[in-house]
Amino acid sequence: MELISQKMRKLSPELDPLRIGTGWGKEDLSKPQIFIESTFGDSHPGSGHLYKLVQAVRKGVESAGGYGARYFTTDMCDGESQGTDGINFSLASREMIANMIEIQASATPFDGGVFIASCDKGLPGNLIGLARLNIPSVVVPGGVMAAGPELLTLEQLGMYSAAYERGEISEDKLNWAKCNACPSCGACSFIGTASTMQIMAEALGLALPGSALVPAESPELEAYAYEAGAISVGLAEKGIKPSDFVTLESFKNAILIHAAISGSTNAMIHLPAIAHEFGINIDGDTFDELHKNAHYLLDIRPAGRWPAEFFYYAGGVPAIMEELRAVLNLNVMTVTGKTIGENLKKLRRDGFYEKCNNLLLEANRRYGLSLKREDIIRSYDNALGTDGSIAVLKGNLAPGGAVIKHTACPKEMFKAVLRARPFDSEEECIDAVLHHRVQPGDAVFIRYEGPKGSGMPEMFYTSEAISSDKELGKSIALITDGRFSGASTGPVIGHVSPEAQSGGPIALVEEGDLIEIDVPGRVLAIVGINGERCSPEEVNMILKKRRANWKPKPLKYKKGVLRMFSEHAASPMKGAYLEFDD
């Protein structure tokens, strides 16, 4: 089989001299050519360390007889953008990363690729780009940062900030938290979107077994990168593409693992978008169906007790898969050329779990703990919960669905009827929450924050202000057509579809409407007007009158990336990818 890179050399006589001018040796031109893509850059801790992994991959490629070419598409940081209009660019950046990867690797085709990223939009952007290219590929997750003193992790900073705003802690204590929450490189040390998507890359079979959420400063991570580089050459020579082994069953396995780890709700945007590029259809209903009766096993923040650093010490994704053997499809193929079942057998034979346990013992000594593996990853029969970790709610308020991470929600809010308090921006809403203009029994709405409204930013600060308030955290709900950080906890419902900018019912909610939330029944509905219960027919009649008087707001963005995103983004329940009329 002639490699595509060699065909390209015959077609373009300028290619060889230009690559020699770039630093390629003459002997490198005839080798399998591997596209090494990463989000390396000074944008945040999850990308600042990736160059060492790029170099490790390159050495692995060289060891297998290939040549690795380094390309970079740096990502932004949601955490650095929180509370500003910069966060509006977050979800759109996923699409731009995928677009840039498509451009880079299509302009001069490569025989294979290795994709290195750690975080919220960088990793899903790379997975979308990988699927779009569909060349022989391996993913290297960029690992997780260490916890700070007192096991401090970044998702707790919103709690510290809200406590400071309420006068409950001093400025010195807030500054202490700021200076200690990110003690190293890597993804933030909780099961936020970054950690979730690293786990999803491995669950889909695109990353090497055991490689998700390795501590970012450990030698194991560079070893995984080296191995990925070597494997990529073999995949290229055999012509094995991601579409040859990533199937609907792969995505179902990933969603069951998502349930087991209480993964970020943002995965419900990213996995459908990745599947879309593979020609596979999954949506919010797929998640809801698979999460029902799924066992939730992982005691890691924000829903659990421990930093995500401990995930790998407890055996990582392979240990989760071992516990889920009865429900996973173990015959699904992976990037190793082996099935999940075969990979797990090899890990057991090679002493993977003994190595992880030794690292756990070392971490216990370092932090003064006495944790066992089952304190971090529960057994299937001793699960933390048996109804998954998310639910898709529907009703006349969200005909297309809305999402709640119920494992991070107080049980008091699983069934409630609340009074509507609508706000048309997060700034108005958080001011009302922090200054006690929101009362127990309120359903607080933030709308016009969906993909078409504002780019679908996170409502992290507002969710933290609510969940960190001992009274409000168990007596009100936050409902939005925007989304939440993977770090968010509390009674928060996002992705309400259709969104307000598209004329969804959330745009028609008025002060004093009665809002029913029923998590077990999967219901989110308007059930009353002006504080009085009404029949469904009466509610529908009033909503029809309100719709007749409703007008969409002018587009918030008149040019650039967010103009394009607001005009073409699909529903969050489909993946919020860019869709164009045929």
N, C-alpha and C positions, 0 to 999 in steps of 0.2 A: 504493500500500500504506500503510495507516494504521499508524503505529508504536504499539507496545504501551504506551509511556509516555503517549501521547495518549488511548488507550482508558481507561487508569487514571485520568486526570484527570476524565474524564466520570463514572466510577463513584464517585469519592471527592471530594466537594466540599471536604473539609478539606485535601486534598493541596496545592493551590496556596498557600493562606495559610501553611501550615506550612513550605513550602519558601521562601517569601518571608521568613518569620521566620528562616530558617537563613542567609539571605544571597543567595538566588537573586534575580536581577532579573526583573521581569515578562516581559520579552522572552525570558528564558532558558527559560521554562516550555514554550514551543512548539517548542524545538529538539530534535534527537535527543539523548537523555539517555544518557550513558556512565558506567558504573560503573567507577571507578578503584580497584582493590583493591591493597593492598601490605602487606608485612610490616614496614613502617617502625617503628622503635622503638629503644630503647637496649639491646636484648638482646645484640647482638654486632656485629662489624664488617660482616657481610654485610647487616645491616638498618639500621645507624645512618646510612647515607648516602642511603637510598632516597627521602627526602622531596623532594630536588632532582629526582629522576626523576619523582615524582608531579607536581610542578609543570611539568616539561617536557612530560609527557603531556597535562596540562590545557591548556597553551598550544597543543599540536598539535590537540587536540579543538576548541578555540575557533577555530583557523585554518580548520577544515573546516566550521564552522557548527554545531557541537554544544556541549553543556554537560557538563562533567565533574564528577562528584560523588565526593569522596574518602572511602574507607572503609579501615579498618586492622584487620589481625589479626596482631599481632606473634608471631613464632616464638621458640622457645628455641634455645639453643646446645649442641650435643652436646659440643663441646670444653670449655665451662665446667662441664659436668655430669659429665665423665669421673671415674671413681673414686668416685662418690657414688650414692646411690639416686635422685638427680635424673635420671640417664641413663635410668632405667626409664620416664620419661614421654615419651621422645623419639619413638618410633614412634607411640604413641597420639596425640601432638600433631598428627601429620599428619592424622588423622581429624577432630580437633577443628577444625583450621584449615579443612578442607573443609566441615565442618558449619556453621561460622560464616559462610563465604562463601555457602553455600546459603541460610542464613537471611537474611543482609543483602540479597542480590539478589533473593530471592523475595518478601520482605515488601512491597517496592515495586518492581515489575519495571522493568528498564532495557532500552534498545534495543540496547546493546552493552556490551562490557567490555574493560578493559585490566588485565592482571594482572602485578604487579611483585614479584619475589622473587629471592633469590640462592642460598639455602642448602638444607641437607640435607632438612628436612621442610617448610620454607616453600614451596619451589618445587613439590615433588610434591603438597603439600596444595592449592596453588593450581591445579595441573593437574587434580586430581581434582574440585575445586570447579567449575572451568571446564567440564569434561566433563559434570558433573551438571546445571549450569545450561543448557548448550548454547545460549547466546546468541552473536551475532557477537562474536568475541574475538581479541585479540592478546596475546602474552606478551612482557614486557620482562625479560630476564635481567639481574640486578643487577651483573654484572661481577666481576672478580677483583682481589685485592690485589697490591701489589708485593712482590717478595722483599726480605728484609732484607740486612744486610751479610754478606759471604761467601756470598751467595745463600741465606741461611738461610730456611727455610720451616717452618711450624708443625708439620708431621707429624714433623719431626726432634726435636721436644721430648721425645717419649716415649723416644727413644734417649738423649738427654741425662739425663733423669730416671733411667732404669734404670742408666746409667753412674755417676751420682752415688750411687745406692743401693748399688752394688757397690764404691764407693770408688775408682772409676777417674778421676773428675774432681772438681775442687773445687766448693764451693758458689758461689764467685764466677763460675766458668764456667757453671754452671747458671743463675744469675741473669742473666748476660749474654744467654744464649739466650732466657730468658723476656722480657727487655726489648726484644728485637730481632726476634722471630719474626713479629710482626704490625705492620708499619710503616705500614699504611694501611687504609682501609675496603675492602670487597669480600669475596668468597668466598676461603677459604684457597688459597694458590697451589700447589696440586698437584691431580692428578686424583682427588680424593676424591668423596664423594657430591654435594657442592654443585656442583663443576665438572662432574661427569658429568651431573647433571640439567639444568644450563643447556644443555649440548650436546644432551641428549635433547629439550629443548623446541624447539630449532631443527631437529633431525633429524626431528621429527614434523611440521614445517611450521607450527608454531604461533607461532614467533618469527621476526622478520625475518631474511633471509639475512645472515650475518656478525655477528649481534648477540650471540652467546654468548661469554662470557669476554673481553669487552672490558675493558681495564684500568679499574678503577672510578673513577679520578680523571681520566680522559681526557675531552675534549670530545666524542669520538665517541659515548660512551655516552649523553649527554644528547641528541645528535642522533638516535640510534636511538629514544629515548623520545618525542621530539617527533613523529617520523614515525609511530610506532605509534599515537599519539593521533589523528593525522589519518586514518590508514587505518581506524581503528575506526569512524569516522563513516560512511565509505563502505560498510563491511561492514554496518553497521546499516541503512543506507538500502536496501541491496540484499537484506537478510535472509539473508546467507551465514553459516551456522552452522558450528562446528567439525566436527560430524558429517557435513557435506556434503563434507568433503575428508580427514578423518582416517580411515584405513581400516586393515585388516590389513596391507596393503602398506606403509603408513606406519610401522607398528610393526616390520615386518621390516627396513625400511631403518634404523630407529633401532638395532636390535639389531646389525646389521652395522657400524654406526658405533661402537657400544659396544665391539665386538670390536676395531676398529681403534685405539681410544684406550686400550685396557686399562682400561675404566671400572670404577667401584666395583661390588662385588657387591650393594650395596644397590639398584641399579637393577633387580635381579631381583625385588625386593619392590615397587618403585614402578611400573615399567612395567606389570606385570600388573594392579595396582590401578587405574591410569589406564585401561587397556584395558577393564577390567570395567565402568567407568562409561560407556564408549562401546558396550557390548554386544559387545565383541570378546574372545575367549578366547585368551590366551597364558599360558604357565607356564614353569617351569624347563626342561622338555624342549624348548620352542621356542628358548630361549637356547642350549641345548647343541647342538641340531641346526644352528643358524645359525653358531655359533662354530666348529664343526668345519671345518677348511680355510680359515677366514677369516684375512685378513692383518692383522697387528698392526703399526701404523705409527708410533705416537706415542712419542717419546723424552722424555716428561715424567714427573716424579715422581708417585707413589712408585715405580712400576716402572722409570721412566727416570731421566734425569740432570738435566733442567732444570726450573725453576719454571714454573707454568702461565701466568704472565704472557706467556711466549714463544709460547703457542699462537696468540694473535691475530696476533702479529707474523709468524708463518709462514703466515697465511692462514686460520686458524680452521676452522670446520666446512666452509665452501666448498672449502678446499684438500683436506680429507679426502675430500669427495664427489668432487672431480675425480679423485683417485687410485682411488676405488672405482667409477668409472663402469661398469666391466664387470660389476659384481655388483649395483649398486643399480637400483631401478626409478625411472628419471628422469622418468616420466610421471605420478608422484604429484603431486596438486595441493597447494598451500600457501596460507598466509594472504594472500599477495600477489595471489592470483587467477591466478598463473602456476604452471607445473609446476617441479619441481626443475631440470630441464634448462634451462628458459627463464630461471630465476633465475640459474643459473651463467653462461649466455651474457651476461646483462645485467651481471653483476659484472665479467666480463672486459672487456666493452665500456666500462664506466665507470671502469676503472683501479683496481679494488679491490685487486688483488694488488700493484700498484706502490706504492700507499699503504701497505700492510702491510709491504712490503720496506723502505720508507723508515723506518718505525717500528722495524724490526729493526736497521737500521744505527745508528739513534739509541740503541737499547738496548745494542748492542755497545759503543758509545763510553762509555755510562754505567757499564757493568759491567766494561769492559776485556776483552771477548770478541771473537771473530771468527766467530760462527755464521752459517751459511747456512740457508735455508729447509729444505733436505733434511737438515740436522742435527737438526731438530725434528720435521718430518713427513717420514718416509721415502717414497720412491716405492713403488708397489705391487709392483714387481719387485725391490725391494731392502728388503723388509719385515724388521722385527725378528723376526717369527715368522709362521708360516703355519698355526697351529692355534687361532686366536682368542686369548682371554685368560682365559676361565673354562671350567670343566668341571663337569658335574653327575654326582656319583658316587652309585651305588646299590648295594644289597646288603642282607643281613639286618640290618645296623646302621641303614640308612637306606632303607627301602622306598620312601618318598616322595621321596627324593633329599637330597643335601647339596651344598654349593657350595665350590669352591676357585678362587682367582684364581691360576692356575698361572704367569702371567707374572711374579708377584712371589714365587714359591716356588723355593727351591734345587732344582736338578735332582736332587740326591741323594735328595730325598724324593718323587720321582715314583712310585717303587715301593719299598715297605717293608713289613715285618711288625714290629709294635711291641708292647710290653707295656702293657696298660691301667693308667692311674692316674686313677681317677674322683674328681671333686670336685663337691659339690652347690652350690657358690657360687664366684664369681670371687675373692672375698676369700681363701678358703682356698687357691685354686690359685696366685695370684700370690705369696702368702707362701712357698709351697713352691718356686716357681721362683726367686725372688730369694735364698732362703737355701739353695739348692743341694740341696734334697731331691728334685729331679727329675733323673733321670739320662739320658744318651744311650740311645736305644732305647725311651724311654717314649712312649706315646700318652696325652697329658694331656687329660682330659675335663672340661669345665665344663657341667653340665646343670641343668635346671630354670630355664633362662634364656630360654626361648622366649616367644612372645606370651602364652600362657596361664599360664606360670610366673612371669615377672617383667616382662612387657611387651616382651621381646626387646631388652635393652640391648646396646650394643657391648662387646666384650671387648678394647678397644684397648690398655690398659696391659699386660695379660698377653701379648698378641701382640707388643708392642714389647719387653717384657722377654725374650721368647724369641728374636725375630729379631735383637736387638742383641747377643746372647750368641754369640760366634764358634763355640763348640762346640755348644750346644743348637740354634742356628738351622739347623743342617744335620743334626741327628740325632734330633730329636723332632718330634711333630706336636701341634697343639692342635685339638681337635675339640669342637664345641659346638652346642647347639640355639639359642643366641643368634646374634648377628651380629657383624660386624667393621666398624670404621671404613673408609671409603674410603682412608684413609691406611695401613691395615695392610699389612704385608709378612710374608713368611716362610711356613712350612709350617702354614697355618691353614685349617681346614675348618669352615664354619658352616652355619646353616639346617637342621641335621639334622632330618629329618621322617619320621614323626611325632615331636613333641617329648616330652620326659620327662614333663611334666605330663599329657599325653594318654595316657601308657602306651606310648610308642614304645620300641623296643628299646634306645635309649640309656639308658633308666632301668634296664635290666637288666644293664648292664655291671658286672663286678666286677674287683677288683684281680687282675692277672696274666693276664686274658684276652688272647689274641693278636688283634691288629687288623691286617688287610691293607688297605693303601692302594695303589691302582693307577690313577694319573691317566690314562695312555693307554687303559687298559681300562675306565675309568669305574667302578671298584669301590671300595666301602667296606664291609668285612665283618668279622664276628667269625669267626675261623678256628681258634681253639683256646681251651682252658680250662686255668687254672693253669699257663700256660707251655708246654703240650703241644698240638701240632697234633691236630685232631680232624676227622672226616668231617663234611660238612654236616648229615647226619642226626643225628649225636651232638650237634652244637652246637644244633640246633633242639630236641632233646629236653631239653637242659639249660635252654635259654631258656624252654621251656614250663613247666618246674618252677619256675623263678624267677618267672615271671609269676603263677603261682598264689599266690605269697607276697607279691606286690607290692601296695602300696596307694598311691594318689595322695596327695601332700602336701596339707594344708589350703591353701585359697586364700591367697596371700600378702597380697592386698589385700581388705579387707572392705567398702569403700565407694568412691564417687567414680569418676573417670575410669578408673583402672587396674582397678577391679572390673569395670566394663562391658567394657573391652578384653579382659581375661582370659577373660571368659565368652563373647565373641562374635567374637574374632579368627579369621579363616580361617588356614589353613596358610601359612607364608611362601612356599611354592612357588606358591601361588595369588595372593599379594599381601598377605596379612595384613590385608586390609580387614575391616570389621565385616560379619558376615553374620548374618541373623536367619531363624528358621524361618518358612516361608510359612504 
